[in-house]
């Protein structure tokens, strides 16, 4: 049951809030992917308006949520990240219409037929992919290993390397998983402690620079300078900031993400996952949750995955 106003959410509520917060953020942001922020403002009346009343009847999630589901399924099966299990889940769940990027589509097309996807991952981008794809799907890792931040970071890196070999792509996944874990371990949100933890975990200069700037932001500051494109260091810190400057406001966090334009679904997915992990499922607006698609791997299934992860974490 969602927590009552005034009482803190239970750990289980936060697990559910994190995964459904991710899916709702993703699906609410999806119709605006690729648009500029000013276009969203002028054509749709701004991001707060579209969060209050989305322009679609059914909120359909994208590859972000589909791959996060795969990560959760793999963790529930093995209790840790096993690359073979993880990639089998990605291939089994793969819906080509979910908005995968061209690089990931190529990898998944090879995975589905049992081909040599590892070579493709190594060779199709010089130095490996530095996109935000590993970060957008990693929240279940932060949930399961929230009691051990070092383990959360390590398993997140393993989950990233299946498809993202660039240090920036890996660092992004590590940071989102650690952010989720930090939030579950702290009933109240301390912005300084949060960013200190993430700065200590960051291994790339790009993320250390972005996080040190982000730590000083207030709700009045613009986030546009942080970036909103698919390169991980130009969007993942932005998503973290969308949450961190308004940690008690799920709608505000995903509205901020959508207002920036570009990779709206992924930035809103990560911001939504963090907000849900902090506030619990009751913080997700009912009108958005009720519109989230509910097919075979829809709203109820995601809720069930989160509860199973909570049960598994409790046994650790």
Rosetta blueprint (number, residue, H / E / L):
1 X L
2 X L
3 X L
4 X L
5 X L
6 X L
7 X L
8 X L
9 X L
10 X L
11 X H
12 X H
13 X H
14 X H
15 X H
16 X H
17 X H
18 X H
19 X H
20 X H
21 X H
22 X H
23 X H
24 X H
25 X H
26 X H
27 X H
28 X H
29 X H
30 X H
31 X L
32 X L
33 X L
34 X L
35 X L
36 X E
37 X H
38 X H
39 X H
40 X H
41 X H
42 X H
43 X H
44 X H
45 X L
46 X L
47 X H
48 X H
49 X H
50 X H
51 X H
52 X H
53 X L
54 X L
55 X L
56 X L
57 X L
58 X L
59 X E
60 X L
61 X L
62 X L
63 X H
64 X H
65 X H
66 X H
67 X H
68 X H
69 X H
70 X H
71 X H
72 X H
73 X H
74 X H
75 X H
76 X H
77 X H
78 X H
79 X L
80 X L
81 X L
82 X L
83 X H
84 X H
85 X H
86 X H
87 X H
88 X H
89 X H
90 X H
91 X H
92 X H
93 X H
94 X L
95 X L
96 X H
97 X H
98 X H
99 X L
100 X L
101 X L
102 X H
103 X H
104 X H
105 X H
106 X H
107 X H
108 X H
109 X H
110 X H
111 X H
112 X H
113 X L
114 X L
115 X L
116 X L
117 X H
118 X H
119 X H
120 X H
121 X H
122 X H
123 X H
124 X L
125 X L
126 X L
127 X L
128 X L
129 X L
130 X L
131 X E
132 X L
133 X H
134 X H
135 X H
136 X H
137 X L
138 X L
139 X H
140 X H
141 X H
142 X H
143 X H
144 X H
145 X L
146 X L
147 X L
148 X L
149 X H
150 X H
151 X H
152 X H
153 X H
154 X H
155 X H
156 X H
157 X H
158 X H
159 X H
160 X H
161 X H
162 X L
163 X L
164 X L
165 X L
166 X L
167 X H
168 X H
169 X H
170 X H
171 X H
172 X H
173 X H
174 X H
175 X H
176 X H
177 X H
178 X H
179 X H
180 X H
181 X H
182 X H
183 X H
184 X H
185 X H
186 X L
187 X L
188 X L
189 X L
190 X L
191 X H
192 X H
193 X H
194 X H
195 X H
196 X H
197 X H
198 X H
199 X H
200 X H
201 X H
202 X L
203 X L
204 X L
205 X H
206 X H
207 X H
208 X H
209 X H
210 X H
211 X H
212 X H
213 X H
214 X H
215 X L
216 X L
217 X L
218 X L
219 X L
220 X L
221 X L
222 X L
223 X L
224 X H
225 X H
226 X H
227 X L
228 X L
229 X L
230 X L
231 X E
232 X H
233 X H
234 X H
235 X L
236 X H
237 X H
238 X H
239 X H
240 X H
241 X H
242 X H
243 X H
244 X H
245 X L
246 X L
247 X L
248 X L
249 X L
250 X H
251 X H
252 X H
253 X H
254 X H
255 X H
256 X H
257 X H
258 X H
259 X H
260 X L
261 X E
262 X L
263 X L
264 X H
265 X H
266 X H
267 X H
268 X H
269 X H
270 X H
271 X H
272 X H
273 X H
274 X H
275 X H
276 X H
277 X H
278 X H
279 X H
280 X L
281 X H
282 X H
283 X H
284 X L
285 X L
286 X H
287 X H
288 X H
289 X H
290 X H
291 X H
292 X E
293 X L
294 X L
295 X L
296 X L
297 X L
298 X L
299 X H
300 X H
301 X H
302 X H
303 X H
304 X H
305 X H
306 X H
307 X H
308 X H
309 X H
310 X H
311 X H
312 X H
313 X H
314 X H
315 X H
316 X L
